[in-house]
Amino acid sequence: MTAQLWKRGDAEPRVTFRCPWCDVVSVSRVYGHYEQKKTIWLLVACADIPCGRGALIKVPSRQSWDRLETSEDGLLLDARCVLPP
């Protein structure tokens, strides 16, 4: 399963991903971000209540987080972008 990021205008950014801890597909808001050279790291959390554990999403980008906008379909990310593997 791939991960997908939505970030448009004033809407709260969200990520769909398969939780690496419990294997449930979750939609999470972005709890924080860290920018590094050509990479943005996002902190997300599993939506499954018994799990609720955090994960990192690696977003390759030449733009800063503030300037990044996705299309209506979101930004499709490789499953290897979800950490831990």
CORVENMO-V75637 format. One record per helix or strand of 3 or more residues. SS is the DSSP state (a for helix, b for strand). FROM is the first residue (numbers start at 1). LEN is the number of residues. If there is no record, write none. Layout:
# CORVENMO-V75637
ss->[SS;SS]
from->[FROM;FROM]
len->[LEN;LEN]
This chain:
# CORVENMO-V75637
ss->[b;b;b;b;b;b;b;a]
from->[3;14;25;32;39;54;75;79]
len->[4;5;5;5;7;7;3;3]
